[in-house]
Amino acid sequence: MTETPNFEGVHLWNRLMWAKANLKKVQPKYCITWEDPTDLDAPMKVTTPDPNWLAAALNGGILPDIEAYLADKEVLERYEKEHGSMEGFSWRDHDPQHPYVAPRGPMDEIEALEYIVQKDLPNHVWGKNHNRPMFKIVPRTAMPTNRTNRNAWRLSTFEMEAA
């Protein structure tokens, strides 16, 4: 593991650029498969982390705690609810937390993917408002290698295998 500088007070962009320049990329073994419950006719979606981002997550000391992203999501949702759209929104008028929060420690790959679920997937996908899971973390080897019948893929056809 590479010695990570103390990034307290350093903007997230600068931390990520340091990680890209100094950490070896990590190819993900897992991906996130998910369905949007608001669009049941849409095919299953697949989200795979960037190798540079995954290296930063596994190394630790670079990414902010997920709570900062969730707080920023709340600001966005509140603005949209109050104004009816995101038109006119600027972070200059609000106080974003995630770029400035102190970095968290290292994660394993599954924790990193759970972090992505909360950070990047819509809240209605990972929330507890469903009678079945709307996402699964699966080995990339479980994914079909071609996109034949892509529109017919459904989440229930994928099962988590032991790593």
C-alpha positions in Angstrom: 0.0 0.0 0.0 1.3 3.5 -0.9 1.9 6.0 1.8 -0.9 8.5 1.6 -0.3 12.1 2.6 -2.5 13.8 5.1 -5.2 15.2 3.0 -7.1 17.0 5.8 -8.5 20.2 4.3 -7.5 19.3 0.7 -10.2 19.5 -2.0 -11.5 16.1 -3.2 -10.4 16.8 -6.8 -6.8 17.2 -5.7 -6.9 14.0 -3.7 -8.3 12.1 -6.6 -5.6 13.5 -8.9 -2.9 12.5 -6.5 -4.4 9.0 -6.3 -4.5 8.7 -10.1 -0.9 9.7 -10.4 0.4 7.6 -7.5 -1.7 4.5 -7.0 -1.8 1.5 -9.3 -5.2 1.0 -10.9 -7.3 -1.9 -9.5 -9.5 -3.7 -12.0 -12.9 -4.4 -10.2 -13.9 -8.0 -9.6 -17.5 -7.0 -8.9 -20.1 -4.8 -10.4 -23.5 -3.4 -9.4 -26.6 -4.6 -11.3 -29.7 -2.6 -10.7 -33.2 -1.9 -11.9 -35.1 1.4 -11.6 -38.5 0.7 -10.0 -39.9 3.9 -11.7 -39.1 2.4 -15.1 -39.8 -1.3 -15.1 -39.7 -1.6 -18.8 -36.1 -0.4 -18.9 -33.3 -3.1 -19.0 -31.3 -3.9 -16.0 -28.4 -1.4 -15.6 -24.8 -2.3 -14.7 -22.5 0.0 -12.8 -18.8 -0.8 -12.6 -16.3 1.4 -10.6 -13.4 3.1 -12.4 -10.1 1.4 -11.7 -8.5 4.7 -10.4 -11.5 5.4 -8.1 -11.4 1.8 -6.8 -7.6 2.1 -6.1 -8.4 5.3 -4.0 -11.2 3.5 -2.1 -9.0 0.5 -1.3 -6.1 2.6 -0.3 -8.0 4.9 2.0 -7.3 8.4 3.1 -8.7 10.0 -0.1 -12.5 9.6 -0.3 -14.9 11.4 2.0 -17.3 9.6 4.3 -20.5 8.7 2.5 -22.5 10.9 5.0 -21.1 14.0 3.2 -22.5 12.8 -0.2 -25.9 12.0 1.4 -26.1 15.4 3.0 -25.3 17.0 -0.4 -28.0 14.8 -2.0 -30.5 16.2 0.5 -29.6 19.7 -0.5 -30.2 18.9 -4.2 -33.6 17.2 -3.4 -34.7 20.0 -1.2 -33.8 22.6 -3.9 -35.7 20.6 -6.6 -38.7 20.2 -4.3 -38.8 24.0 -3.5 -38.2 25.2 -7.1 -39.8 22.5 -9.1 -36.6 21.8 -11.1 -32.8 22.1 -10.8 -32.8 25.2 -13.1 -30.8 28.0 -11.5 -29.1 25.7 -8.9 -25.4 26.5 -8.2 -23.2 25.0 -5.5 -21.8 28.5 -5.1 -25.1 29.4 -3.3 -24.9 26.3 -1.1 -22.3 24.7 1.1 -21.2 21.4 -0.5 -19.7 19.0 2.1 -18.2 16.2 0.1 -15.2 18.0 -1.4 -13.9 19.2 1.9 -14.7 16.5 4.4 -11.8 14.7 6.0 -11.0 11.4 4.1 -12.1 8.1 5.4 -10.1 4.9 5.9 -9.6 2.1 3.4 -12.5 -0.1 2.2 -12.6 -3.6 0.7 -14.2 -3.9 -2.8 -17.7 -4.8 -1.6 -17.7 -1.8 0.8 -16.5 0.4 -2.1 -19.4 -0.8 -4.2 -21.9 -0.3 -1.4 -20.5 3.3 -1.2 -21.2 3.7 -4.9 -24.7 2.4 -4.5 -25.4 5.2 -1.9 -23.5 7.9 -3.8 -24.5 7.3 -7.4 -27.7 5.3 -7.6 -31.0 7.1 -7.2 -32.3 6.9 -3.6 -35.5 5.1 -4.7 -33.3 2.2 -6.0 -31.4 1.5 -2.8 -34.0 2.7 -0.3 -36.1 0.2 1.7 -39.4 1.0 -0.1 -39.5 -2.3 -2.1 -40.6 -5.9 -1.6 -37.4 -7.1 -3.2 -33.9 -5.8 -3.7 -33.5 -3.4 -6.6 -29.7 -3.9 -6.8 -27.2 -6.7 -6.3 -23.4 -6.7 -6.2 -22.3 -9.5 -8.4 -19.0 -10.9 -9.8 -18.2 -9.4 -13.2 -17.7 -13.0 -14.4 -21.4 -13.6 -13.8 -22.3 -11.0 -16.4 -22.9 -12.1 -20.0 -19.9 -11.2 -22.2 -22.1 -9.9 -25.0 -25.2 -7.7 -25.1 -27.5 -10.3 -26.8 -31.0 -9.9 -25.5 -29.8 -7.0 -23.3 -33.3 -5.6 -23.0 -34.5 -8.9 -21.5 -32.0 -9.0 -18.6 -33.6 -9.0 -15.2 -32.1 -8.7 -11.8 -33.6 -11.9 -10.5 -31.5 -13.9 -13.0 -28.2 -12.9 -11.3 -27.1 -14.5 -8.1 -24.1 -13.6 -5.9 -21.3 -16.2 -5.9 -18.7 -16.7 -3.3 -15.5 -14.8 -4.1 
